[in-house]
Amino acid sequence: MFGFKSKLINATLAASFAIPLATAGMFTSAGSAQAAALTGSFHYNPYDNPSTDNLTTVNFSKSALTFLPDPGAVALSLQQGDFTAFKKAYIYGFNTNPFSGPVKFLDLGTTLNLPEPNGKDVLKLTSFGNASFSDQANGKATDVNITFQGFFEAADGSLSSADGYITLAILGGKNIVEKNYNDGLLQAASFTGLAATSVPEPTTILGLGAVGAVMAMSRRRKTQVTS
């Protein structure tokens, strides 16, 4: 793997995603009793353990992110707040253009002792930003930085608002990588990223509750159709 970091992007995002971790707060989520929403942050990067998983990579184009394997294992680092117990997660690909959320992005319902995703603690994206391109210092690779927003749905049904980013590292100079992107070509990359969650404001809680209600209705309809 080749080294990659965009110092300016990371410094800016790290400052913007700094959140208070002392108070989790309480609220009622759709279809559940009072539950404590998770707060905190973590970084994620490909999980390198050949005995259990292949190293996760990503194919990136203007229309989709496809992880290989999909879902792919990722390691968590620099965990803060309620995420300190999580060591490993699974990352899922999705269409980016057009983007239609919410979509599952990270399944954290797993630890090193539970190596499979279980759908209990999941980060779902509701928006996905535009790609920005920057040359790495060696001029041989390009960082593609994309921010996202969404919500974290915990095992107990509670919801937390979420922000974060993913940085894709692609071999080739910025002009070439950006042209390939605009032409819709598929490009192989490595990646890293950050996700941070916080207890939503009351108006945001209502919005997240509405999302949860729509998802619940969708599940019920599917059950009725198949039954």
QUIJO-V292274 format. One line per field, one symbol per residue. ss: DSSP state (H for helix, E for strand, C for the rest). psi: psi as a letter, one per 40 degrees, with the letter a starting at -180 (. if undefined). A space follows every 50 residues. Layout:
BEGIN
ss=???
psi=???
END
This chain:
BEGIN
ss=CCCCCCHHHHHHHHHHCCCCCCCCCEEECCCCCEEECCCEEEEEEECCCC CCCCCCEEEECCCEEEEECCCEEEEEEEEEECCCCCCEEEECCEECCCCC CCEEEEECCCCCCCCCCCCCCEEEEEEECCCEEEECCCCCEEEEEEEEEE EEECCCCCEEEEEEEEEEEEECCHHHHHHHHHCCCCEEEEEEEEEEEECC CHHHHHHHHHHHHHHHHHHHHHHHHHC
psi=iiihhhddddddddddehihedhdiiihiheiahihhhiaiiiiihhgge ddiihhaihhaeeihhihihiihiiiifiibeedehdiihiiiihdgihh iiihdhhefiadegeiieedhhhhheihiihihhhideeeihhhhhiiia ihhideeihiiiiaihhhhhhiidddddddddeeihhiiiiiiihhiihi idddddddddddddddddddddddde.
END
